Amino acid sequence: MQFRLWAPAEDGVTLLVGRNEIAMRPAGDGWYAVETDLARPGDSYSFRLSDGLVIPDPAAHAQEKDVEGPSVLIDHAGYAWQHPRWKGRPWEEAVLYELHVGAFTPEGTFRAAIKRLPHLRDVGITAIEIMPVAHFAGQRGWGYDGVLHYAPHNAYGTPDDLKALIDAAHGHGIMVLLDVVYNHFGPVGNVLPRIAPPFFHPERHTPWGAALAFEREAVRRYFIDNALHWIVGYRFDGLRLDATEEIHDESERHVLIEMAETIRQAVPDRLIHLVVEDQLSRKSLLNRDDGVVRHYTAGWNDEFHHALHVVATGERQGHYAPFAQDTYALLREAAAKGFVHADRNQDRVGPAPQDRLPPQVNVNFLQNHDQVGNRAFGDRLARLADPALLDVMTALLLLAPPVPLLFMGEEYGEDRPFLFFADFTGDLARAVRQGRKKEAEKFGGLAAGQTVEDLPDPNAEETLQRSKLDWSRATWPGGRRRIDFVRALIRLRQTHVAPLLSAEATPHILPAEDGVLAIDWRFPAATLCLRANLTGERKAWPAAGGDAIFELAAETAAGPAIVVTVDHAASAPIGTKVALAGS
């Protein structure tokens, strides 16, 4: 078995396996290497540097205990896949479900999550998106402070347990995407600044720490190989890349482009979906070649959420201030096209962006871990929004062409909070508490009489326990009604909307009163027409041609309402304004 460590500042590295001490030899460009038959799968190992410091493998595939202890050798060939012929599903069929392994079930493990897959399948979920599992410090956390990017956190289970979850999901026809963080390392357990300072840019920082030196080949390979590790070794169906605007690279070929091309060349026989969270809304990442994805499949459409959140809650401070003015104009643009606040001056990481992109390059959501968990008290929309308006918003989410994402528990109306939780101590714990106060000021959620001093302690175990789903609610009459509602919408989506998405669409935003959305997506085979009144007032909207596939009328003459139609005529007419009761 061969071991390698990049430690250009060292003058000697020793491999420790059990009681064996094996000297490693320089292999050029700062690498040390050794090949030995004294190490076997299941063995613990670590590296001792010339000053006596013992460190884990920065590319460990598993840890014995915590991030600063010994690593464990893993035999990936030992797992017997039950569904090795799984090829994935087309992106057009994607209905995403974001979950945190530790909060998804009472046990908080990969194996426990398997038991809930039949429920997700029956609701109509076709893809789960797992929040980061790369090993981080402590036993609980959101996962965005990972330091050992190749090792699933052992609080959730073993590598084989994670493979079993993915395997079982494939057996239910469900894709699995992994949220990965390639823009920084967490604050505890990262040994790279000690052994390889050139891994980082000392003069450049992200909001969470030193920026990574992607111009260096060793850094590029660490993260590109990590993406392949999850997609090839674990058979994930894709990745969601966190905050890609913080991945700075001045190389001629941006690391994001090289990563996507490498993945697609390495896995040509499976449908792989790569999703970005990119605050710059760079369309160039999402280019197509005659409808075929060139690099990234889709991006999170935050503006859709932000505008709808202002409509649903009236909150206009901090994070939502840019949507306080012209809210409905921004919402129409976000719902129809996305890329509302794209920065044209920073719109390229590769080829020139295309003007026309299919609607499924946008991932829409009403809530997610960020928008719920960063609120002062982790409030979900079930506690914030008018139920009638929430029904209309859910229909808008699931029947518009962009790919929808539900946050765990949303399908049955979970109203427990999802809070920020971590497992830090000392000065770092105090810094995290202060950081949460600043987040609360940005994301809101403080009621009258409350202050940031009332926030739950993010480092308390109770904070995680309060964030776990209450699955009993799914069996209550209200929970069952909600599940039936969401299931029916997803079936309508798969029957009427998804088949249209294989071709390009031209979106048309029709003139309408404030409070009304009137959008036509013109596909070659049909036009999908959406009309919605998001207010508690009587409104007029443009008529929609074709046959109604869904209609939700207001309980009175005025109130939230929505209708979605499909017109299979060769050229669907642009609607004319009519007054409808409650619409």
VEXDREN-2710 file (C-alpha; in Angstrom, 1 decimal):
% VEXDREN-2710
k/r/px/py/pz
1/MET/0.0/0.0/0.0
2/GLN/1.3/3.4/-0.9
3/PHE/1.1/6.5/1.3
4/ARG/1.8/10.1/0.2
5/LEU/1.9/13.4/2.1
6/TRP/2.4/16.9/0.7
7/ALA/4.6/18.6/3.3
8/PRO/7.1/20.9/1.4
9/ALA/8.3/22.6/4.6
10/GLU/9.3/19.3/6.3
11/ASP/12.8/17.7/6.3
12/GLY/11.5/14.3/7.3
13/VAL/8.1/12.5/7.7
14/THR/7.5/9.1/9.4
15/LEU/4.5/6.9/8.8
16/LEU/3.0/5.4/12.0
17/VAL/1.0/2.2/11.5
18/GLY/0.3/0.3/14.8
19/ARG/3.8/-0.1/16.4
20/ASN/5.6/0.3/13.1
21/GLU/7.5/3.4/12.2
22/ILE/8.3/3.7/8.5
23/ALA/10.4/6.5/7.1
24/MET/8.9/8.3/4.1
25/ARG/11.2/9.5/1.3
26/PRO/11.0/12.8/-0.7
27/ALA/9.2/12.3/-4.0
28/GLY/9.6/15.7/-5.6
29/ASP/7.6/18.9/-5.5
30/GLY/7.2/18.7/-1.7
31/TRP/5.8/15.2/-1.7
32/TYR/6.8/12.4/0.7
33/ALA/6.0/8.8/-0.2
34/VAL/6.4/5.2/0.9
35/GLU/5.1/1.8/-0.1
36/THR/4.6/-0.8/2.6
37/ASP/2.9/-4.2/3.1
38/LEU/2.7/-3.5/6.9
39/ALA/-0.7/-1.7/6.6
40/ARG/-4.0/-3.3/5.9
41/PRO/-7.7/-2.1/5.7
42/GLY/-9.0/-1.3/9.2
43/ASP/-5.6/-0.3/10.5
44/SER/-5.1/3.1/12.2
45/TYR/-2.3/5.3/11.0
46/SER/-0.9/8.8/11.2
47/PHE/2.2/10.8/10.3
48/ARG/4.9/12.1/12.5
49/LEU/6.7/15.3/11.4
50/SER/10.3/16.2/12.0
51/ASP/9.5/18.2/15.1
52/GLY/7.6/15.3/16.7
53/LEU/4.1/16.5/15.9
54/VAL/1.7/13.6/15.0
55/ILE/-1.0/14.4/12.5
56/PRO/-3.8/12.6/10.8
57/ASP/-3.9/12.1/7.0
58/PRO/-5.3/15.3/5.4
59/ALA/-6.9/13.0/2.8
60/ALA/-8.0/10.3/5.2
61/HIS/-11.0/8.3/4.1
62/ALA/-12.1/7.7/7.8
63/GLN/-11.1/8.7/11.3
64/GLU/-10.7/6.5/14.3
65/LYS/-12.3/9.1/16.5
66/ASP/-12.0/12.9/16.2
67/VAL/-10.4/15.0/13.5
68/GLU/-7.1/15.3/15.3
69/GLY/-6.6/11.6/16.1
70/PRO/-5.4/8.7/13.9
71/SER/-6.9/8.0/10.5
72/VAL/-8.2/4.6/9.4
73/LEU/-7.5/2.7/6.2
74/ILE/-10.6/1.8/4.2
75/ASP/-11.1/-0.9/1.6
76/HIS/-13.7/0.6/-0.7
77/ALA/-13.8/-2.6/-2.8
78/GLY/-15.2/-4.4/0.2
79/TYR/-18.7/-2.9/-0.1
80/ALA/-21.1/-5.1/-2.2
81/TRP/-23.4/-2.7/-4.2
82/GLN/-27.0/-3.9/-4.5
83/HIS/-27.8/-1.6/-7.4
84/PRO/-24.6/-1.4/-9.4
85/ARG/-26.4/-0.8/-12.7
86/TRP/-28.1/2.4/-11.5
87/LYS/-27.4/5.2/-14.0
88/GLY/-29.3/8.1/-12.4
89/ARG/-32.3/10.1/-13.6
90/PRO/-32.6/13.0/-16.0
91/TRP/-32.4/16.4/-14.3
92/GLU/-35.8/17.3/-15.7
93/GLU/-37.3/14.8/-13.2
94/ALA/-35.5/16.2/-10.2
95/VAL/-37.5/17.1/-7.1
96/LEU/-34.9/17.8/-4.5
97/TYR/-35.1/17.3/-0.8
98/GLU/-32.4/18.8/1.4
99/LEU/-31.6/17.0/4.7
100/HIS/-29.1/17.1/7.5
101/VAL/-28.2/13.5/8.5
102/GLY/-27.9/14.3/12.2
103/ALA/-31.3/16.1/12.4
104/PHE/-33.3/14.0/9.9
105/THR/-34.0/11.1/12.3
106/PRO/-33.8/10.7/16.1
107/GLU/-30.7/8.5/15.7
108/GLY/-29.0/11.0/13.4
109/THR/-27.2/8.3/11.3
110/PHE/-26.8/7.2/7.7
111/ARG/-28.5/3.8/8.5
112/ALA/-31.4/5.4/10.3
113/ALA/-32.1/7.7/7.3
114/ILE/-32.6/4.6/5.1
115/LYS/-35.8/3.9/7.0
116/ARG/-37.3/7.1/5.8
117/LEU/-36.6/6.6/2.1
118/PRO/-39.9/4.9/1.4
119/HIS/-41.7/7.9/2.7
120/LEU/-39.7/10.2/0.4
121/ARG/-40.3/8.0/-2.6
122/ASP/-44.1/7.9/-1.9
123/VAL/-44.2/11.7/-1.6
124/GLY/-42.5/11.9/-5.0
125/ILE/-39.0/13.0/-4.1
126/THR/-36.6/12.0/-6.8
127/ALA/-33.3/13.4/-5.3
128/ILE/-32.0/14.0/-1.8
129/GLU/-29.3/16.6/-1.2
130/ILE/-27.3/15.7/1.9
131/MET/-25.7/18.6/3.8
132/PRO/-21.9/18.2/4.1
133/VAL/-20.7/15.1/5.9
134/ALA/-16.9/15.8/5.6
135/HIS/-15.3/15.2/9.0
136/PHE/-15.5/18.3/11.2
137/ALA/-14.5/19.0/14.8
138/GLY/-16.8/17.7/17.5
139/GLN/-19.9/15.5/17.3
140/ARG/-22.5/17.9/15.9
141/GLY/-22.5/20.7/13.3
142/TRP/-24.0/21.8/10.0
143/GLY/-20.9/20.4/8.2
144/TYR/-19.7/23.6/6.6
145/ASP/-16.6/23.5/8.8
146/GLY/-15.1/20.3/7.5
147/VAL/-11.4/19.8/7.6
148/LEU/-11.0/16.2/6.4
149/HIS/-12.9/16.4/3.1
150/TYR/-12.5/12.7/2.2
151/ALA/-13.8/11.2/5.4
152/PRO/-17.5/10.9/6.3
153/HIS/-18.1/12.1/9.8
154/ASN/-18.1/9.1/12.1
155/ALA/-20.9/10.5/14.2
156/TYR/-23.2/9.5/11.3
157/GLY/-21.6/6.1/10.7
158/THR/-18.9/4.4/8.6
159/PRO/-18.1/4.8/4.9
160/ASP/-20.0/1.6/4.3
161/ASP/-23.0/3.0/6.1
162/LEU/-23.0/6.0/3.8
163/LYS/-22.7/3.7/0.8
164/ALA/-25.7/1.7/2.1
165/LEU/-27.8/4.9/2.3
166/ILE/-26.9/5.8/-1.3
167/ASP/-27.4/2.2/-2.5
168/ALA/-30.8/2.0/-0.8
169/ALA/-31.9/5.4/-2.3
170/HIS/-31.0/4.1/-5.7
171/GLY/-33.2/1.1/-5.1
172/HIS/-36.1/3.4/-4.5
173/GLY/-35.4/5.4/-7.7
174/ILE/-34.0/8.3/-5.7
175/MET/-30.8/10.2/-6.7
176/VAL/-28.4/11.4/-4.0
177/LEU/-26.4/14.6/-4.2
178/LEU/-23.8/15.7/-1.6
179/ASP/-23.2/19.2/-0.5
180/VAL/-19.5/19.9/-0.6
181/VAL/-17.4/22.9/0.7
182/TYR/-14.5/23.7/-1.5
183/ASN/-13.9/27.3/-0.5
184/HIS/-12.3/27.0/3.0
185/PHE/-11.3/24.7/5.8
186/GLY/-12.9/24.7/9.3
187/PRO/-11.2/26.3/12.3
188/VAL/-10.3/23.1/14.2
189/GLY/-8.2/20.2/13.0
190/ASN/-6.8/21.6/9.8
191/VAL/-3.1/20.7/9.7
192/LEU/-2.4/22.0/6.3
193/PRO/-1.3/25.5/7.4
194/ARG/1.4/23.8/9.5
195/ILE/2.7/21.3/7.0
196/ALA/1.9/23.1/3.7
197/PRO/1.5/26.9/4.0
198/PRO/1.5/27.3/0.2
199/PHE/-2.0/25.6/0.2
200/PHE/-3.4/29.0/1.2
201/HIS/-3.3/32.6/0.1
202/PRO/-2.1/34.7/3.0
203/GLU/-3.2/37.9/1.4
204/ARG/-6.7/36.8/0.5
205/HIS/-9.6/35.7/2.8
206/THR/-13.1/34.3/2.5
207/PRO/-15.7/35.2/5.1
208/TRP/-14.7/32.0/6.9
209/GLY/-10.9/32.0/6.8
210/ALA/-7.9/32.0/4.5
211/ALA/-8.6/31.5/0.8
212/LEU/-7.2/28.5/-1.0
213/ALA/-4.4/28.7/-3.5
214/PHE/-6.1/27.0/-6.5
215/GLU/-3.3/28.2/-8.8
216/ARG/-1.2/25.4/-7.2
217/GLU/-1.6/22.0/-8.8
218/ALA/-1.6/20.1/-5.5
219/VAL/-4.5/22.2/-4.3
220/ARG/-6.5/21.7/-7.5
221/ARG/-5.9/17.9/-7.3
222/TYR/-6.9/17.7/-3.7
223/PHE/-10.4/19.1/-4.5
224/ILE/-10.9/17.6/-8.0
225/ASP/-9.9/14.2/-6.7
226/ASN/-12.3/14.7/-3.7
227/ALA/-15.2/15.3/-6.1
228/LEU/-14.3/12.1/-7.9
229/HIS/-13.9/10.3/-4.6
230/TRP/-17.6/10.9/-3.8
231/ILE/-19.0/10.4/-7.3
232/VAL/-17.0/7.4/-8.3
233/GLY/-16.2/5.7/-4.9
234/TYR/-19.5/6.4/-3.2
235/ARG/-21.7/6.6/-6.4
236/PHE/-23.2/9.9/-5.5
237/ASP/-25.3/11.2/-8.4
238/GLY/-23.9/14.7/-8.1
239/LEU/-22.6/17.5/-5.9
240/ARG/-23.9/20.8/-4.7
241/LEU/-20.9/23.2/-4.4
242/ASP/-21.2/25.7/-1.6
243/ALA/-20.5/29.4/-2.1
244/THR/-18.6/29.1/-5.4
245/GLU/-18.1/32.9/-5.6
246/GLU/-15.5/32.4/-2.8
247/ILE/-13.5/29.9/-5.0
248/HIS/-10.9/32.4/-6.3
249/ASP/-8.6/31.2/-9.1
250/GLU/-6.6/33.3/-11.5
251/SER/-5.4/30.3/-13.5
252/GLU/-6.0/30.4/-17.2
253/ARG/-8.4/27.5/-16.7
254/HIS/-10.5/28.1/-13.7
255/VAL/-10.6/25.2/-11.2
256/LEU/-14.4/25.1/-11.4
257/ILE/-14.3/24.5/-15.1
258/GLU/-11.5/21.9/-14.8
259/MET/-13.4/20.1/-12.0
260/ALA/-16.6/19.8/-14.0
261/GLU/-14.9/18.7/-17.2
262/THR/-12.8/16.1/-15.3
263/ILE/-15.9/14.7/-13.6
264/ARG/-17.9/14.4/-16.8
265/GLN/-15.0/12.7/-18.6
266/ALA/-14.4/10.3/-15.8
267/VAL/-18.1/9.2/-15.5
268/PRO/-19.5/9.2/-19.0
269/ASP/-22.0/6.4/-18.4
270/ARG/-24.0/7.9/-15.6
271/LEU/-26.2/11.0/-15.3
272/ILE/-24.2/13.3/-13.1
273/HIS/-25.7/16.6/-11.8
274/LEU/-23.5/19.4/-10.5
275/VAL/-25.2/22.3/-8.8
276/VAL/-23.6/25.6/-7.6
277/GLU/-24.6/28.1/-5.0
278/ASP/-23.1/31.2/-6.6
279/GLN/-23.9/34.6/-5.2
280/LEU/-22.6/36.2/-8.4
281/SER/-25.2/34.2/-10.4
282/ARG/-22.6/33.5/-13.1
283/LYS/-24.5/32.1/-16.1
284/SER/-21.2/31.1/-17.7
285/LEU/-21.1/28.1/-15.3
286/LEU/-24.3/26.8/-16.7
287/ASN/-23.7/26.9/-20.5
288/ARG/-25.2/24.2/-22.7
289/ASP/-24.1/22.7/-26.0
290/ASP/-27.3/22.0/-28.0
291/GLY/-29.1/21.4/-24.7
292/VAL/-26.4/19.2/-23.3
293/VAL/-24.8/20.4/-20.0
294/ARG/-21.3/21.7/-20.6
295/HIS/-20.2/22.1/-17.0
296/TYR/-22.7/22.7/-14.2
297/THR/-26.3/21.6/-14.3
298/ALA/-28.0/24.2/-12.2
299/GLY/-27.6/26.9/-9.6
300/TRP/-29.5/27.9/-6.5
301/ASN/-32.0/30.8/-7.2
302/ASP/-31.8/32.7/-4.0
303/GLU/-33.6/35.7/-5.4
304/PHE/-36.8/33.6/-5.9
305/HIS/-36.7/32.8/-2.2
306/HIS/-35.9/36.3/-1.0
307/ALA/-38.6/38.0/-2.9
308/LEU/-41.2/35.4/-1.8
309/HIS/-40.0/35.7/1.8
310/VAL/-40.7/39.4/1.7
311/VAL/-44.2/38.8/0.3
312/ALA/-44.9/36.0/2.9
313/THR/-43.6/37.7/6.0
314/GLY/-43.3/41.4/5.4
315/GLU/-39.7/41.3/6.6
316/ARG/-37.6/43.9/4.8
317/GLN/-34.5/44.4/7.0
318/GLY/-31.0/43.2/6.7
319/HIS/-30.7/40.2/4.3
320/TYR/-34.0/41.2/2.6
321/ALA/-33.5/44.9/2.2
322/PRO/-32.6/44.6/-1.6
323/PHE/-36.1/43.2/-2.1
324/ALA/-38.0/45.8/-0.2
325/GLN/-38.6/47.9/-3.3
326/ASP/-40.1/46.6/-6.5
327/THR/-40.7/43.3/-4.7
328/TYR/-43.1/41.9/-7.3
329/ALA/-41.1/43.0/-10.3
330/LEU/-38.1/41.2/-8.8
331/LEU/-40.2/38.1/-8.0
332/ARG/-41.5/37.9/-11.5
333/GLU/-38.0/38.1/-13.0
334/ALA/-36.7/35.5/-10.5
335/ALA/-39.6/33.1/-11.1
336/ALA/-39.4/33.5/-14.9
337/LYS/-35.7/33.6/-15.6
338/GLY/-33.6/33.8/-12.5
339/PHE/-30.2/35.7/-12.4
340/VAL/-31.9/38.8/-11.1
341/HIS/-28.8/40.3/-9.6
342/ALA/-26.2/38.8/-11.8
343/ASP/-23.0/40.8/-11.8
344/ARG/-22.2/41.2/-15.5
345/ASN/-18.6/42.4/-14.7
346/GLN/-17.8/39.1/-13.0
347/ASP/-19.9/36.8/-15.2
348/ARG/-17.2/34.6/-16.6
349/VAL/-15.1/31.7/-15.3
350/GLY/-14.9/30.1/-18.7
351/PRO/-16.6/30.6/-22.1
352/ALA/-18.9/33.5/-22.6
353/PRO/-22.3/33.1/-20.9
354/GLN/-25.2/32.2/-23.1
355/ASP/-28.2/34.6/-23.1
356/ARG/-30.8/31.8/-23.3
357/LEU/-30.7/29.0/-20.8
358/PRO/-33.4/26.5/-20.0
359/PRO/-35.5/27.2/-16.9
360/GLN/-34.2/24.1/-15.1
361/VAL/-30.8/25.7/-14.6
362/ASN/-32.5/27.4/-11.6
363/VAL/-33.2/25.5/-8.3
364/ASN/-36.0/27.2/-6.5
365/PHE/-37.0/26.9/-2.9
366/LEU/-39.3/28.4/-0.3
367/GLN/-36.8/27.5/2.5
368/ASN/-33.5/25.7/3.0
369/HIS/-31.0/25.2/5.8
370/ASP/-29.5/28.7/5.3
371/GLN/-32.8/30.6/5.2
372/VAL/-34.3/28.8/8.2
373/GLY/-31.2/28.0/10.3
374/ASN/-29.7/31.5/10.1
375/ARG/-32.8/33.1/11.5
376/ALA/-32.7/34.1/15.1
377/PHE/-34.8/31.2/16.3
378/GLY/-34.8/28.9/13.2
379/ASP/-38.4/29.6/12.3
380/ARG/-39.9/27.7/9.4
381/LEU/-42.5/29.1/7.1
382/ALA/-45.2/26.9/8.7
383/ARG/-44.9/29.3/11.6
384/LEU/-44.4/32.5/9.6
385/ALA/-46.7/32.5/6.6
386/ASP/-50.5/32.5/6.2
387/PRO/-51.5/28.9/5.4
388/ALA/-53.5/29.8/2.3
389/LEU/-50.6/31.8/0.9
390/LEU/-48.2/29.0/1.8
391/ASP/-50.3/26.6/-0.3
392/VAL/-50.2/29.0/-3.3
393/MET/-46.4/29.4/-2.8
394/THR/-45.9/25.6/-2.7
395/ALA/-47.9/25.2/-5.9
396/LEU/-45.8/27.9/-7.5
397/LEU/-42.6/26.1/-6.4
398/LEU/-43.6/22.7/-7.6
399/LEU/-45.4/23.5/-10.9
400/ALA/-43.1/26.2/-12.3
401/PRO/-40.4/24.8/-14.7
402/PRO/-37.3/25.5/-12.4
403/VAL/-36.3/22.5/-10.4
404/PRO/-37.9/22.6/-6.9
405/LEU/-36.2/21.9/-3.6
406/LEU/-38.0/21.1/-0.3
407/PHE/-36.3/21.4/3.0
408/MET/-36.6/18.3/5.2
409/GLY/-40.0/18.2/7.0
410/GLU/-41.5/20.7/4.6
411/GLU/-43.6/18.0/3.0
412/TYR/-45.7/17.4/6.1
413/GLY/-45.6/20.9/7.6
414/GLU/-42.9/20.5/10.2
415/ASP/-42.9/23.5/12.5
416/ARG/-40.0/22.6/14.8
417/PRO/-37.1/25.0/14.3
418/PHE/-33.9/24.3/12.5
419/LEU/-31.2/26.0/14.5
420/PHE/-27.5/26.6/14.0
421/PHE/-25.6/24.1/16.1
422/ALA/-22.0/23.3/16.6
423/ASP/-19.7/21.6/19.1
424/PHE/-16.9/24.1/19.9
425/THR/-15.5/25.1/23.3
426/GLY/-13.5/28.0/24.8
427/ASP/-12.7/31.1/22.7
428/LEU/-14.1/29.6/19.5
429/ALA/-17.4/28.8/21.2
430/ARG/-17.7/32.4/22.3
431/ALA/-16.8/33.6/18.8
432/VAL/-19.5/31.4/17.3
433/ARG/-22.1/32.8/19.7
434/GLN/-21.2/36.3/18.7
435/GLY/-21.3/35.3/15.0
436/ARG/-24.8/34.0/15.4
437/LYS/-26.0/37.3/16.8
438/LYS/-24.7/39.0/13.6
439/GLU/-26.5/36.4/11.4
440/ALA/-29.7/37.1/13.3
441/GLU/-29.4/40.7/12.5
442/LYS/-29.1/39.9/8.8
443/PHE/-31.7/37.1/8.5
444/GLY/-34.2/38.4/11.0
445/GLY/-36.5/36.5/13.3
446/LEU/-36.4/38.6/16.4
447/ALA/-40.0/39.2/17.7
448/ALA/-41.0/42.3/19.7
449/GLY/-39.3/42.3/23.1
450/GLN/-36.6/39.8/22.0
451/THR/-32.9/40.6/21.7
452/VAL/-29.9/38.7/20.4
453/GLU/-29.1/37.8/24.0
454/ASP/-32.1/35.5/23.9
455/LEU/-30.7/33.3/21.2
456/PRO/-30.1/29.6/21.9
457/ASP/-26.6/28.5/22.6
458/PRO/-25.3/27.0/19.3
459/ASN/-22.8/24.8/21.2
460/ALA/-25.4/23.2/23.4
461/GLU/-26.4/19.7/22.6
462/GLU/-30.0/20.7/23.3
463/THR/-29.9/23.0/20.2
464/LEU/-29.4/20.0/17.9
465/GLN/-32.1/18.0/19.7
466/ARG/-34.6/20.8/19.2
467/SER/-33.7/20.8/15.5
468/LYS/-34.5/17.2/14.9
469/LEU/-37.6/16.4/12.8
470/ASP/-40.8/15.4/14.7
471/TRP/-41.9/12.6/12.5
472/SER/-45.1/12.0/14.5
473/ARG/-46.4/15.2/12.9
474/ALA/-46.4/13.5/9.5
475/THR/-49.1/11.1/10.9
476/TRP/-51.4/13.8/12.3
477/PRO/-54.4/14.8/10.1
478/GLY/-52.8/18.1/9.2
479/GLY/-49.5/16.4/8.3
480/ARG/-51.3/13.8/6.2
481/ARG/-53.2/16.5/4.4
482/ARG/-50.0/18.4/3.7
483/ILE/-48.3/15.2/2.3
484/ASP/-51.3/14.5/0.1
485/PHE/-51.2/18.1/-1.2
486/VAL/-47.4/18.0/-2.0
487/ARG/-47.7/14.5/-3.5
488/ALA/-50.5/15.6/-5.8
489/LEU/-48.5/18.6/-7.0
490/ILE/-45.4/16.5/-7.7
491/ARG/-47.4/14.1/-9.7
492/LEU/-48.8/16.9/-11.8
493/ARG/-45.3/18.2/-12.2
494/GLN/-44.0/14.8/-13.5
495/THR/-47.0/14.4/-15.8
496/HIS/-47.3/17.8/-17.3
497/VAL/-44.2/19.9/-16.6
498/ALA/-41.2/17.6/-16.6
499/PRO/-41.8/16.3/-20.2
500/LEU/-41.7/19.9/-21.5
501/LEU/-38.2/20.5/-20.0
502/SER/-36.3/18.5/-22.6
503/ALA/-36.7/21.4/-25.0
504/GLU/-35.8/25.1/-24.6
505/ALA/-38.4/27.6/-23.3
506/THR/-39.0/31.3/-23.9
507/PRO/-40.4/32.9/-20.7
508/HIS/-42.8/35.8/-21.1
509/ILE/-43.7/38.0/-18.1
510/LEU/-47.1/39.5/-18.7
511/PRO/-48.1/42.9/-17.3
512/ALA/-50.1/42.6/-14.1
513/GLU/-51.0/44.4/-10.9
514/ASP/-48.7/44.3/-7.9
515/GLY/-49.4/41.1/-6.1
516/VAL/-50.0/39.1/-9.3
517/LEU/-47.7/36.8/-11.2
518/ALA/-48.5/36.1/-14.8
519/ILE/-45.8/34.1/-16.6
520/ASP/-45.9/32.0/-19.8
521/TRP/-43.1/29.6/-20.6
522/ARG/-43.3/28.8/-24.3
523/PHE/-41.9/25.4/-25.2
524/PRO/-42.0/24.0/-28.8
525/ALA/-44.7/21.5/-27.8
526/ALA/-46.8/23.7/-25.5
527/THR/-47.0/26.8/-23.4
528/LEU/-47.1/26.5/-19.6
529/CYS/-49.1/29.4/-18.2
530/LEU/-49.0/30.3/-14.5
531/ARG/-51.2/32.9/-12.8
532/ALA/-51.1/33.6/-9.1
533/ASN/-52.5/36.2/-6.7
534/LEU/-50.3/36.4/-3.6
535/THR/-52.4/39.0/-1.8
536/GLY/-55.5/39.1/0.4
537/GLU/-57.1/41.4/-2.2
538/ARG/-59.3/40.9/-5.2
539/LYS/-57.0/41.2/-8.3
540/ALA/-57.2/40.8/-12.0
541/TRP/-54.8/38.7/-14.0
542/PRO/-54.3/37.9/-17.7
543/ALA/-56.3/35.0/-19.1
544/ALA/-54.4/31.8/-19.5
545/GLY/-54.9/29.6/-22.6
546/GLY/-55.1/25.8/-22.7
547/ASP/-56.3/23.3/-20.1
548/ALA/-56.0/23.8/-16.4
549/ILE/-53.8/21.2/-14.7
550/PHE/-54.1/22.8/-11.3
551/GLU/-56.3/25.5/-9.7
552/LEU/-56.5/26.6/-6.2
553/ALA/-59.1/29.3/-5.6
554/ALA/-59.4/31.6/-2.7
555/GLU/-61.9/30.7/0.0
556/THR/-63.5/34.1/-0.4
557/ALA/-63.8/36.6/-3.3
558/ALA/-60.3/37.9/-2.4
559/GLY/-57.3/36.0/-1.3
560/PRO/-54.3/34.0/-2.5
561/ALA/-55.0/31.8/-5.5
562/ILE/-53.2/30.1/-8.4
563/VAL/-54.0/28.4/-11.7
564/VAL/-51.6/26.6/-14.0
565/THR/-52.6/25.6/-17.5
566/VAL/-50.9/23.9/-20.4
567/ASP/-51.7/25.0/-24.0
568/HIS/-50.7/22.5/-26.6
569/ALA/-51.6/24.8/-29.5
570/ALA/-48.7/25.5/-31.8
571/SER/-48.7/29.1/-30.7
572/ALA/-50.4/29.9/-27.5
573/PRO/-51.9/33.4/-27.3
574/ILE/-50.7/36.0/-24.9
575/GLY/-53.4/36.5/-22.3
576/THR/-55.8/39.4/-22.1
577/LYS/-56.6/40.9/-18.7
578/VAL/-59.8/39.7/-17.1
579/ALA/-61.2/39.9/-13.5
580/LEU/-61.6/36.7/-11.6
581/ALA/-63.1/36.2/-8.2
582/GLY/-60.2/35.8/-5.8
583/SER/-57.7/36.0/-8.5
END
